[in-house]
Amino acid sequence: MREGIASVLGNRTYRLLFIAQVVALVGTGLLTVALGLLAFELAGAAAGAVLGTALAIKMVAYVGVAPVVAALVHRLPAKSVLVGADLVRLAMAASLPFVSEIWQIYALIFVLQAASATFTPTFQSVIPAVLPRREEYTRALSLSRIAYDLEAILSPVLAAVLLTVIPFTALFAGTAVGFAASAALVFAATLPPVPAGESSSFGDRLTGGLRLFARTPSLRFVLVANVVVACGVALVLVDTVVLVKDRAGADDAVVAVALAVFGAGSVVAALIVPRAVGRWSVFTVMRVGAGVVVGGLAVAALAAFAPAGSFGMWGGLFAAWATIGVGTSLIATPTGRVLAAASDPSRRSLVFAAQFALSHACYLITYPVAGWVGVWSVGMSTLVLLGISLAGAAILFGSRAVPAPSGDPEDTGVGYPQEEKGRTR
């Protein structure tokens, strides 16, 4: 794996893009901590409501903006789109320390997240062209997943260290620096040209990715897999604090440990994905991941109904969080392979934008289930999420995804193992 990573990072363009992704992620992590502190300064005890609204705005921006912006900028060079999105994010982050009203937070967050909804799918759609060989692209997907997971673990630690010597408003400067560095690195990279494709109207581009999802079996497979991932992630992100602090009476450090266990499981799975998809297939690995998520949610249900603070609760909680981390990563990490293979290069950005919107739309279902049902009973919210994920896994295991033609899969790097090539039921 180490040699494989070295070979991928040996590509100068990808190396610059990967570093850009990492520094932008660190900046976003600092923003998350600083935003919570800013909300508390402005709203006091109502800070939770402010943050909840800000997260809802984030999801609305992700779901509603990504396809629209992708259709608008489809003809523009990818480098211009990426650098422009980073500069908008930089401006919004730099403005946050000066807000004095709650509505200003909401406005800035919407614009910032709209820029992120522009940057992320565009960035993801460029990587298959930068690394056209299948094995290299798969390793890049693993690296990206590891970067996301490590950022979630390390950014709060970095923020805590920085807050011992600087005020929280200075964290926004760190966020702005991250976006500035990302823009500079993308600008320095030489991105491959994207085929122009056939001329199409704005309306066609707006719905093109969604229509491709609707008529392509392999993309419908991804859509169902998104639901399974959302079930596992929603339980972890929403109900960890309830299980640890409310039911067991533990402190904040244990919340961080539980989330780190989930992240560690995801990192381990991301490391093994390149070898796993080489030995079996992308769809097989994703199906296994769905089964693992279901198993993790089943263990989580047992832990939720166990006596508070008991060994059964703690053991079940940590085992479930690690298992869910593994399962969600087995699904999410190789998803880019399916998207790249199912889309023509000239319309790839539209497909990645549709995936960005649709995957986050799933959280508009699972977050309320984890939160609102969890207010009544965390055990019941876990059972509901388990039922949804079980139905999704049953669909995935009961169907055979059909890869879209994309040339020789061995040469392009975005196809599938030979046994899954061609049309099946």
Sequence and secondary structure as in RCSB ss.txt:
>XXXX:A:sequence
MREGIASVLGNRTYRLLFIAQVVALVGTGLLTVALGLLAFELAGAAAGAVLGTALAIKMVAYVGVAPVVAALVHR
LPAKSVLVGADLVRLAMAASLPFVSEIWQIYALIFVLQAASATFTPTFQSVIPAVLPRREEYTRALSLSRIAYDL
EAILSPVLAAVLLTVIPFTALFAGTAVGFAASAALVFAATLPPVPAGESSSFGDRLTGGLRLFARTPSLRFVLVA
NVVVACGVALVLVDTVVLVKDRAGADDAVVAVALAVFGAGSVVAALIVPRAVGRWSVFTVMRVGAGVVVGGLAVA
ALAAFAPAGSFGMWGGLFAAWATIGVGTSLIATPTGRVLAAASDPSRRSLVFAAQFALSHACYLITYPVAGWVGV
WSVGMSTLVLLGISLAGAAILFGSRAVPAPSGDPEDTGVGYPQEEKGRTR
>XXXX:A:secstr
 HHHHHHHHTSHHHHHHHHHHHHHHHHHHHHHHHHHHHHHHHHGGGHHHHHHHHHHHHHHHHHHHHHHHHHHSTT
S HHHHHHHHHHHHHHHHHHGGG  SHHHHHHHHHHHHHHHHHHHHHHHHHHHHHS SHHHHHHHHHHHHHHHHH
HHHHHHHHHHHHTTTS THHHHHHHHHHHHHHHHHHHHS        S   HHHHHHHHHHHHHH HHHHHHHHH
HHHHHHHHHHHHHHHHIIIIIIS   HHHHHHHHHHHHHHHHHHHHHHHHHHHHS HHHHHHHHHHHHHHHHHHH
HHHHHS TTSHHHHHHHHHHHHHHHHHHHHHHTTHHHHHHHTS GGGHHHHHHHHHHHHHHHHHHHHHIIIIIHH
H HHHHHHHHHHHHHHHHHHHHH        S HHHHSSS  GGG S   
